[in-house]
Amino acid sequence: MEVVTTISAVVATVLSLVAAMWTMLRAFERRTDARFDRVDAHFEKLENEMLDLRNELTDVKISIARLEGPRPRFELGTSR
């Protein structure tokens, strides 16, 4: 009888530990997923800001090119 009681107590303890570990790992996984989702959202926001900045810089470059006018052409073979 003592052997059966000991074995059942060990099995119950092991099952309790496994259940506790599984619960902790699931909670850790949920927290980690939430953090990665926040980081992904932050990077997406930064990417959109960079695209906006790129478009603004392109507009500025076009405006500067219009102010400067066309580049002078170099002609080879003529000397004046």
C-alpha positions as CSV (number, residue, x, y, z in Angstrom):
1,M,0.0,0.0,0.0
2,E,2.8,2.4,0.8
3,V,4.4,1.8,-2.7
4,V,1.1,2.6,-4.4
5,T,0.7,5.8,-2.3
6,T,4.3,6.9,-3.0
7,I,4.0,6.3,-6.8
8,S,0.7,8.1,-7.0
9,A,2.2,11.0,-5.0
10,V,5.2,11.2,-7.3
11,V,3.0,11.0,-10.4
12,A,0.7,13.8,-9.0
13,T,3.8,15.9,-8.3
14,V,5.3,15.4,-11.7
15,L,1.9,16.2,-13.4
16,S,1.6,19.4,-11.3
17,L,5.1,20.5,-12.2
18,V,4.5,19.8,-15.9
19,A,1.2,21.7,-15.8
20,A,2.8,24.6,-14.0
21,M,5.7,24.8,-16.5
22,W,3.3,24.6,-19.4
23,T,1.2,27.4,-18.0
24,M,4.3,29.6,-17.4
25,L,5.6,28.9,-20.9
26,R,2.3,29.8,-22.5
27,A,2.2,33.1,-20.5
28,F,5.8,33.8,-21.6
29,E,4.9,33.1,-25.2
30,R,1.9,35.5,-25.1
31,R,4.0,38.2,-23.6
32,T,6.8,37.7,-26.1
33,D,4.3,37.7,-29.0
34,A,2.8,40.9,-27.7
35,R,6.2,42.5,-27.5
36,F,7.1,41.4,-31.0
37,D,3.8,42.8,-32.3
38,R,4.6,46.2,-30.7
39,V,8.1,46.2,-32.2
40,D,6.8,45.2,-35.7
41,A,4.3,48.1,-35.5
42,H,7.0,50.5,-34.5
43,F,9.2,49.4,-37.4
44,E,6.3,49.7,-39.8
45,K,5.7,53.3,-38.5
46,L,9.4,54.1,-39.0
47,E,9.3,52.6,-42.5
48,N,6.3,54.8,-43.4
49,E,8.1,57.9,-42.0
50,M,11.2,57.0,-44.1
51,L,9.1,56.7,-47.2
52,D,7.5,60.1,-46.6
53,L,10.9,61.6,-46.0
54,R,12.2,60.0,-49.2
55,N,9.3,61.5,-51.2
56,E,9.9,64.9,-49.6
57,L,13.6,64.7,-50.5
58,T,12.7,63.8,-54.0
59,D,10.5,66.8,-54.3
60,V,13.2,69.0,-52.9
61,K,15.8,67.6,-55.4
62,I,13.4,68.3,-58.3
63,S,12.8,71.8,-57.1
64,I,16.5,72.5,-56.8
65,A,17.1,71.0,-60.3
66,R,14.5,73.3,-61.7
67,L,16.1,76.4,-60.0
68,E,19.6,75.5,-61.3
69,G,18.5,74.8,-64.9
70,P,20.0,72.3,-67.2
71,R,23.6,71.3,-66.8
72,P,26.1,72.9,-69.3
73,R,27.1,70.5,-72.0
74,F,30.8,70.0,-72.7
75,E,31.7,69.8,-76.3
76,L,34.9,67.9,-77.2
77,G,37.1,69.1,-80.1
78,T,36.3,72.7,-80.1
79,S,38.5,75.3,-78.6
80,R,37.7,79.0,-78.3
